[in-house]
Amino acid sequence: MSKPSLPQGTRDFSSETVRKRNHIFSTIKSVFECYGFEPLETPAMENLETLMGKYGEEGDRLIFKILNNGLNDPKNETKAKEGFEKLLNGKNSSALTERALKYDLTIPFARYVAMNHGQLTFPYKRYQIQPVWRADRPQKGRYREFTQCDADVVGSTALINEVELSNIYHEVFIRLGLNKYSLKINNRKILSALAEKIDGSNLLIDITIAIDKLDKIGIDKVNQELMQRGLAQNQIDFINQYLNVNGDNQEKLEKIEKLLSNNNQATEGINELRYIIQVANKANIDIDFTLARGLNYYTGTIFEAKAPAEIQMGSIGGGGRYDNLTALFGVSNIPGVGISFGVDRIYDVMDEMNLFPNNIYSSVRALFFNMGIEESKFSYSVMQTVREKGIACELYHEHAKLDKQFKYADKKNILFAVIIGSQEMNSNTCILKNLQTGEQQQIPLEELLNSFKNNSRPLTNPNTH
């Protein structure tokens, strides 16, 4: 029998990890709702035709396809063989697969809006916190199953939405302690203007896909890829001028205005960026013209949130405007803009920087010791009264030596021990011990609740014990 294992790129989450993740989720959720966003959930799988062709050539290759049921039926054997042959030749076959695990939350959201636009109130602001799947090569900060937290606004072209989303990023990261994050923004209209300037409008996707790899492969290999995608040397030279624009935000805008002068799309994109940095002036916004986000559906502002520079993690969020997205599903004239948080990467960054609060490592506040059959019955009754007041506690499962019960409480990082022996039963009292400070006192049972409430010392990280 083989040893139990996990699929590559997936993980189990211990109670400590779940609590840390929930801290991130609850922080993001509270900010989303503060800005007026409503929750939504969509299925884990979508029809394959819903997803394919929406993420560019590289994204399409990373979609997890689900085999149809009944392929082992002899009646379907011929169709299944034909389907596998098509798949080997890079083609899809409905005889083999009609569904796939969702690659992100944006396309399923666009599908939902297209199906329900008659019942929605626009602008419609939704947030979504769910797992997604990508057949990627697992590495640090990159998993095959991971959770995204998205916020989107559809039914509005107002730039105040981009400002709001910038401020949501800022508020979430500040609350999580990631004060040195950076929010990079660009505009696809500027990238379109770049393509126009070099007479390569038909090569826009090729240009953005290559530029999007700049951080990973460097300028020389980007230039090689541009050449492989059919660009001439003079076109590549102009793109290099574009990529070398530097300075502070104002200087960058002035330089790009000169480089892409007399182009309406460039003017629109520059003005939009200028408005965002002026109104969302508290966010750590850095205009970055090398930001491309090589997805087909972006049409305006694009975002990428970066971890603090001292942590080698890269992107921890991204998004942008996608004014034509629902048109993919036959519903036009519903503009949209959205952002996503990379929770798994945010978790890794916070863990490395030791940013998780100390009071999230245990939900159990008190352990009632088991001092015998009659004593445990009495203690259980007292414990239930305490639970009714919303204080988490538990009774040790069996009568055991005190040392064993203390060790159990210590391993679970429980703050209080409540000991009720025969003498305490007779006097209607208990021994309450603070397991962090070692302070111990005998108190009347009616004062037990107040003792819990009055002692709000934070729990320490069990990893520091």
For each residue, the residues with C-beta under 8 A, 3 or more apart:
1:
2: 5
3:
4:
5: 2
6: 10 11 12
7: 10 144
8: 138 144
9: 136 138 142 143 144 145
10: 6 7 143 144 145
11: 6 143 145
12: 6
13: 17 18 21
14: 17 18
15: 18 19
16: 19 20 361 462
17: 13 14 20 21 347
18: 13 14 15 21 22
19: 15 16 22 23 360 361 363
20: 16 17 23 24 347 350 351 356 360
21: 13 17 18 24 25 147 343 347
22: 18 19 25 26 360
23: 19 20 26 27 356 357 360
24: 20 21 27 28 176 343 346 347 350
25: 21 22 28 29 129 149 343
26: 22 23 29 30
27: 23 24 30 31 172 175 176
28: 24 25 31 32 129 149 172 341 343
29: 25 26 32 33 127 129 149
30: 26 27 33 34
31: 27 28 34 35 168 171 172 175
32: 28 29 35 37 127 149 151 168
33: 29 30 36 37 127
34: 30 31 171
35: 31 32 125 151 164 167 168
36: 33 125
37: 32 33 125 126 127 151
38: 124 125 126 127
39: 126 127 128 129
40: 109 112 126 127 128
41: 128 130
42: 46 102 105 108 109 111 112 128 130
43: 46 102 108
44: 101 102 130 131
45: 66 99 100 101 102
46: 42 43 50 51 99 100 102 107 108 111
47: 50 51 98 99 100
48: 51 52 63 65 92 97 98 99 100
49: 52
50: 46 47 54 107 108 111 329
51: 46 47 48 54 55 63 100 102 103 107
52: 48 49 60 63 92 100
53: 60 296
54: 50 51 59 107 295 296 297 328
55: 51 58 59 60 62 63 103 104 107 295 296
56: 59 60 205 209 294 295 296
57: 60 61 209
58: 55 61 62 209 294
59: 54 55 56 62 63 103 295
60: 52 53 55 56 57 63
61: 57 58 135
62: 55 58 59 103 134 135 136
63: 48 51 52 55 59 60 100 101 103 134 135
64: 100 101 133 134 135 144
65: 48 92 97 99 100
66: 45 97 99 100 101
67: 71 96 97
68: 71 95 96 97 98
69:
70: 73 76
71: 67 68 76 80 96
72: 76
73: 70 76 77
74: 77
75:
76: 70 71 72 73 79 80 95
77: 73 74 80 81
78: 81 82
79: 76 82 83 95 96
80: 71 76 77 83 84 95 96
81: 77 78 84 85
82: 78 79 85 86 93 95
83: 79 80 86 87 93 95 96 97
84: 80 81 87 88 93 96
85: 81 82 88 89
86: 82 83 89 91 92 93 96
87: 83 84 90 91 92 93 96 97
88: 84 85
89: 85 86
90: 87
91: 86 87
92: 48 52 65 86 87 96 97
93: 82 83 84 86 87 96 97
94: 97 98
95: 68 76 79 80 82 83
96: 67 68 71 79 80 83 84 86 87 92 93
97: 48 65 66 67 68 83 87 92 93 94 100
98: 47 48 68 94
99: 45 46 47 48 65 66
100: 45 46 47 48 51 52 63 64 65 66 97 103
101: 44 45 63 64 66 132 133
102: 42 43 44 45 46 51 105 107 108 132 133
103: 51 55 59 62 63 100 107 132 133 134
104: 55 107 108 132 148 150 340
105: 42 102 108 109 128 130 132 148 150 340
106: 109 110 150 152 297 319 322 325 338 340
107: 46 50 51 54 55 102 103 104 110 111 325
108: 42 43 46 50 102 104 105 111 112
109: 40 42 105 106 112 113 126 128 150 152 338
110: 106 107 113 114 322 325 326 328 329 336
111: 42 46 50 107 108 114 115 329
112: 40 42 108 109 115 116
113: 109 110 116 117 120 124 154 326 331 334 336
114: 110 111 117 326 328 329 330 331 334
115: 111 112 329
116: 112 113 119 120
117: 113 114 120 326 331 334
118:
119: 116
120: 113 116 117 124 155
121: 124
122: 154 155 156 334
123: 153 154 155 156 161
124: 38 113 120 121 153 154 155
125: 35 36 37 38 151 152 153
126: 37 38 39 40 109 151 152
127: 29 32 33 37 38 39 40 149 150 151 152
128: 39 40 41 42 105 109 148 149 150
129: 25 28 29 39 147 148 149 150
130: 41 42 44 105 147 148
131: 44 145 146 147 148
132: 101 102 103 104 105 145 146 147 148
133: 64 101 102 103 144 145
134: 62 63 64 103 144 146
135: 61 62 63 64 144
136: 9 62 142 143 144
137: 142
138: 8 9 142 143 144
139: 142
140: 313 348
141: 313 314 342 344 345 348
142: 9 136 137 138 139
143: 9 10 11 136 138 146 344
144: 7 8 9 10 64 133 134 135 136 138
145: 9 10 11 131 132 133
146: 131 132 134 143 342 343 344
147: 21 129 130 131 132 343 344
148: 104 105 128 129 130 131 132 340 341 342 343
149: 25 28 29 32 127 128 129 340 341 343
150: 104 105 106 109 127 128 129 319 338 339 340 341
151: 32 35 37 125 126 127 165 168 338 339
152: 106 109 125 126 127 336 337 338 339
153: 123 124 125 156 161 164 165 336 337 338
154: 113 122 123 124 326 334 335 336
155: 120 122 123 124 334 335 336
156: 122 123 153 161 335
157: 323 335
158: 161
159: 162 163 272 275 276 279 301
160: 163 164 279
161: 123 153 156 158 164 165 337
162: 159 165 166 272 276 280 300 301 321 337
163: 159 160 166 167 275 276 279 280
164: 35 153 160 161 167 168
165: 151 153 161 162 168 169 303 319 337 338 339
166: 162 163 169 170 183 185 276 280 283 285 303
167: 35 163 164 170 171 280 282 283
168: 31 32 35 151 164 165 171 172 339
169: 165 166 172 173 181 183 283 303 305 317 339
170: 166 167 173 174 183 280 282 283 284
171: 31 34 167 168 174 175
172: 27 28 31 168 169 175 176 341
173: 169 170 176 178 179 181 305
174: 170 171 177 178 179
175: 27 31 171 172
176: 24 27 172 173 346 350 355
177: 174 350 353 355
178: 173 174 181 307 308 316 346 349 350 353 355
179: 173 174 308
180: 284 308 309 310
181: 169 173 178 284 305 306 307 308 316
182: 284 286 305 306 309
183: 166 169 170 283 284 285 286 303 304 305 306
184: 285 286 287 288 291 303 304 305 306
185: 166 273 276 277 285 286 287 288 291 301 302 303 304
186: 190 191 273 287 288 289 290 291 292 301 302
187: 190 191 268 269 270 272 273 300 301 302
188: 191 192 208 269 298 299 300 301 302 320 321
189: 192 193 265 266 268 269 272 299 300
190: 186 187 193 194 256 260 265 266 269 270 273 289
191: 186 187 188 194 195 204 207 208 211 292
192: 188 189 195 196 201 204 265
193: 189 190 196 197 260 263 265 266 269
194: 190 191 197 198 207 238 239 242 260 266
195: 191 192 198 200 201 203 204 207
196: 192 193 199 200 201 263 265
197: 193 194 238 260 263
198: 194 195 231 234 235 238 239
199: 196 235
200: 195 196 203 204 207 231 235
201: 192 195 196 204
202:
203: 195 200 206 207 229 230 231
204: 191 192 195 200 201 207 208
205: 56 208 209 294 296
206: 203 209 210 226 229 230 231
207: 191 194 195 200 203 204 210 211 226 229 231 239 292
208: 188 191 204 205 211 212 292 293 294
209: 56 57 58 205 206 212 213 229 292 294
210: 206 207 213 222 225 226 229
211: 191 207 208 214 222 239 243 290 292 294
212: 208 209 292 293 294
213: 209 210 216 217 221 222 225
214: 211 217 218 219 222 243 290
215: 290 314
216: 213
217: 213 214 221 222 225
218: 214 221 222
219: 214 222 223 240 243
220: 223 224
221: 213 217 218 224 225
222: 210 211 213 214 217 218 219 225 226 243
223: 219 220 226 227 236 240
224: 220 221 227 228
225: 210 213 217 221 222 228 229
226: 206 207 210 222 223 229 231 235 236 239
227: 223 224 230 231 233 236
228: 224 225
229: 203 206 207 209 210 225 226
230: 203 206 227
231: 198 200 203 206 207 226 227 235 236 239
232: 235 236
233: 227 236 237
234: 198 237 238
235: 198 199 200 226 231 232 238 239
236: 223 226 227 231 232 233 239 240
237: 233 234 240 241
238: 194 197 198 234 235 241 242
239: 194 198 207 211 226 231 235 236 242 243
240: 219 223 236 237 243 244
241: 237 238 244 245 259
242: 194 238 239 245 256 259 260 289
243: 211 214 219 222 239 240 289 290
244: 240 241
245: 241 242 252 255 256 259 289
246: 251 252 255
247: 250 251 252 255
248: 251 252
249: 252 253 277 285 286 287
250: 247 253 254
251: 246 247 248 254 255
252: 245 246 247 248 249 255 256 287 289
253: 249 250 256 257 270 273 274 287
254: 250 251 257 258
255: 245 246 247 251 252 258 259
256: 190 242 245 252 253 259 260 266 270 289
257: 253 254 260 261 266 267 270
258: 254 255 261
259: 241 242 245 255 256
260: 190 193 194 197 242 256 257 263 266
261: 257 258 266
262:
263: 193 196 197 260 266 267
264: 267 268
265: 189 190 192 193 196 268 269
266: 189 190 193 194 256 257 260 261 263 269 270
267: 257 263 264 270 271
268: 187 189 264 265 271 272
269: 187 188 189 190 193 265 266 272 273 300
270: 187 190 253 256 257 266 267 273 274
271: 267 268 274 275
272: 159 162 187 189 268 269 275 276 300 301
273: 185 186 187 190 253 269 270 276 277 287 301
274: 253 270 271 277 278
275: 159 163 271 272 278 279
276: 159 162 163 166 185 272 273 279 280 285 301
277: 185 249 273 274 280 281 285 287
278: 274 275 281
279: 159 160 163 275 276
280: 162 163 166 167 170 276 277 283 285
281: 277 278
282: 167 170
283: 166 167 169 170 183 280
284: 170 180 181 182 183
285: 166 183 184 185 249 276 277 280
286: 182 183 184 185 249
287: 184 185 186 249 252 253 273 277
288: 184 185 186 291 304
289: 186 190 242 243 245 252 256
290: 186 211 214 215 243
291: 184 185 186 288 302 304
292: 186 191 207 208 209 211 212 302
293: 208 212 298 302 304 318 320
294: 56 58 205 208 209 211 212
295: 54 55 56 59 298
296: 53 54 55 56 205
297: 54 106 322 324 325 328
298: 188 293 295 302 320 321 322
299: 188 189 321 322 323 324
300: 162 187 188 189 269 272 320 321 323 337
301: 159 162 185 186 187 188 272 273 276 320 321 337
302: 185 186 187 188 291 292 293 298 318 319 320 321
303: 165 166 169 183 184 185 317 318 319 320 339
304: 183 184 185 288 291 293 315 317 318
305: 169 173 181 182 183 184 315 316 317 318 341
306: 181 182 183 184 309 314 315 316
307: 178 181 311 313 314 315 316 345 346 349
308: 178 179 180 181 311 349 353
309: 180 182 306
310: 180
311: 307 308 349 352 353
312:
313: 140 141 307 316 345 348 349
314: 141 215 306 307 345
315: 304 305 306 307 318 342 345
316: 178 181 305 306 307 313 341 342 345 346 349
317: 169 303 304 305 339 340 341 342 346
318: 293 302 303 304 305 315 339 340 342
319: 106 150 165 302 303 337 338 339 340
320: 188 293 298 300 301 302 303 337 338
321: 162 188 298 299 300 301 302 335 336 337
322: 106 110 297 298 299 325 336 337 338
323: 157 299 300 335 336
324: 297 299 327 328 332
325: 106 107 110 297 322 328 334 336
326: 110 113 114 117 154 329 331 332 334 336
327: 324 330 331 332
328: 54 110 114 297 324 325
329: 50 110 111 114 115 326
330: 114 327
331: 113 114 117 326 327 334
332: 324 326 327
333:
334: 113 114 117 122 154 155 325 326 331
335: 154 155 156 157 321 323
336: 110 113 152 153 154 155 321 322 323 325 326
337: 152 153 161 162 165 300 301 319 320 321 322
338: 106 109 150 151 152 153 165 319 320 322
339: 150 151 152 165 168 169 303 317 318 319
340: 104 105 106 148 149 150 317 318 319
341: 28 148 149 150 172 305 316 317 346
342: 141 146 148 315 316 317 318 345 346
343: 21 24 25 28 146 147 148 149 346 347
344: 141 143 146 147 347 348
345: 141 307 313 314 315 316 342 348 349
346: 24 176 178 307 316 317 341 342 343 349 350
347: 17 20 21 24 343 344 350 351
348: 140 141 313 344 345 351 352
349: 178 307 308 311 313 316 345 346 352 353 355
350: 20 24 176 177 178 346 347 353 355 356
351: 20 347 348 354 355 356
352: 311 348 349
353: 177 178 308 311 349 350
354: 351
355: 176 177 178 349 350 351
356: 20 23 350 351 360 461
357: 23 360 458
358: 361 458 459 460 461
359: 458 459
360: 19 20 22 23 356 357 459
361: 16 19 358 413 459 460 461 462
362: 365 412 413 414 415 459 462
363: 19 392
364: 367 392 393 394 412 414
365: 362 391 392 393 414 415 416 452
366: 386 391 392 393 414 415 416 417 418 452
367: 364 393 394 395 396 405 408 409 412 414 416 417 418
368: 379 380 382 383 393 394 395 396 418 420
369: 379 396 402 405 417 418 419 420
370: 375 376 379 395 396 397 398 399 400 405
371: 375 376 379 399 419 420 421 422
372: 375 376 399 421 422
373: 376 377 399
374: 377 378 422 425
375: 370 371 372 378 379 420 421 422 425
376: 370 371 372 373 379 380 395 399
377: 373 374 380 381
378: 374 375 381 382 420 425
379: 368 369 370 371 375 376 382 383 395 418 420
380: 368 376 377 383 384 395
381: 377 378 384 385
382: 368 378 379 385 386 418 420 430 445 448
383: 368 379 380 386 387 393 394 395 418
384: 380 381 387 388
385: 381 382 388 389
386: 366 382 383 389 391 393 448 449 452
387: 383 384 390 391 392 393
388: 384 385
389: 385 386 449
390: 387
391: 365 366 386 387 449 452
392: 363 364 365 366 387
393: 364 365 366 367 368 383 386 387 418
394: 364 367 368 383
395: 367 368 370 376 379 380 383
396: 367 368 369 370 400 405 408
397: 370
398: 370
399: 370 371 372 373 376
400: 370 396 404 405
401: 404 405
402: 369 405 406 419
403: 406 407
404: 400 401 407 408
405: 367 369 370 396 400 401 402 408 409 417
406: 402 403 409 410 417 435
407: 403 404 410 411
408: 367 396 404 405 411 412
409: 367 405 406 412 414 417 435
410: 406 407 413 414 435 465
411: 407 408 462
412: 362 364 367 408 409
413: 361 362 410 459 460 462 465
414: 362 364 365 366 367 409 410 417 435
415: 362 365 366 434 435 436 455 457 459
416: 365 366 367 432 433 434 435 452 455
417: 366 367 369 405 406 409 414 431 432 433 435
418: 366 367 368 369 379 382 383 393 430 431 432 433 448
419: 369 371 402 424 430 431 433
420: 368 369 371 375 378 379 382 424 425 430 431
421: 371 372 375 424 425 431
422: 371 372 374 375 425 426
423: 426 427
424: 419 420 421 427 428 429 430 431 442
425: 374 375 378 420 421 422 428
426: 422 423
427: 423 424
428: 424 425 444 445
429: 424 442 443 444 445
430: 382 418 419 420 424 442 443 445 448
431: 417 418 419 420 421 424 440 441 442
432: 416 417 418 440 441 442 443 448 451
433: 416 417 418 419 438 439 440
434: 415 416 437 438 439 440 455 457
435: 406 409 410 414 415 416 417 438
436: 415 457 459 460
437: 434 457
438: 433 434 435
439: 433 434
440: 431 432 433 434
441: 431 432
442: 424 429 430 431 432
443: 429 430 432 447 448 451
444: 428 429 447 448
445: 382 428 429 430 448
446: 449
447: 443 444 450 451
448: 382 386 418 430 432 443 444 445 451 452
449: 386 389 391 446 452 453
450: 447 453 454
451: 432 443 447 448 454 455
452: 365 366 386 391 416 448 449 455
453: 449 450 456
454: 450 451
455: 415 416 434 451 452
456: 453
457: 415 434 436 437
458: 357 358 359
459: 358 359 360 361 362 413 415 436
460: 358 361 413 436 464 465
461: 356 358 361 464
462: 16 361 362 411 413 465
463:
464: 460 461
465: 410 413 460 462
